[in-house]
Amino acid sequence: MSCVQDLQDIATEAAKAGTALEATFKNFDKSALTEALKKTYEDVEADAIEHAEHIGANGGNIEHQREHFELLSKDIYDLVKAFGGGQVLYKDFCPMYNNWERCLLVKRNERDSESLLW
């Protein structure tokens, strides 16, 4: 399989995940949240939906998906920070993303490479 095909497969899978995440955000029941958590969620909800929507709608454009993923990852980080992760999580960055700029990654442990977000 070529690198181009690998990237297309990744973009297609990212589109599926973006569409699923968009639906999750839209269908999330906020009724059990405290007022503080509800406010935090609502502060990022519209932006997160928009970014997930762009990722889902652009299965053929991985660069566009990456732009929105970078912003979406910041929204997800804010939610995890406010709601808690149920376990220790590490905030890390991929040094290779965007011409060696850094992209947010969330890992379950310091040596975990399976849970990279992008």
Residue pairs with C-beta under 8 A, 6 or more apart in sequence:
1 9
7 62
8 60
8 62
10 62
11 58
11 59
11 60
11 61
11 62
11 65
12 59
14 55
14 59
14 62
14 65
14 69
15 55
15 56
15 57
15 58
15 59
15 65
16 56
16 59
17 55
17 56
18 52
18 53
18 54
18 55
18 56
18 57
18 65
18 68
19 52
19 56
20 56
21 48
21 52
21 55
21 56
21 72
22 49
22 52
22 53
22 56
25 45
25 48
25 49
25 52
26 49
28 41
28 45
30 38
30 41
30 42
33 41
37 82
37 83
40 78
40 79
40 82
40 83
41 79
41 82
43 78
44 75
44 78
44 79
47 71
47 75
48 72
48 75
48 76
48 79
50 68
51 68
51 69
51 71
51 72
51 75
52 68
52 72
54 64
54 65
54 67
54 68
55 65
55 68
55 69
55 72
58 64
58 65
58 68
59 65
66 97
66 98
66 103
66 118
69 103
69 117
69 118
70 97
70 98
70 103
70 104
73 103
73 104
73 105
73 106
73 117
73 118
74 104
76 106
76 117
77 91
77 104
77 106
80 89
80 106
87 108
88 108
88 109
89 106
89 107
89 108
90 106
90 107
90 108
90 109
90 110
90 112
91 104
91 105
91 106
92 104
92 105
92 106
92 107
93 102
93 103
93 104
93 105
94 102
94 103
94 105
94 116
94 118
95 102
97 103
97 118
103 117
103 118
104 117
105 115
105 116
105 117
105 118
106 115
106 117
107 113
107 115
107 116
108 115
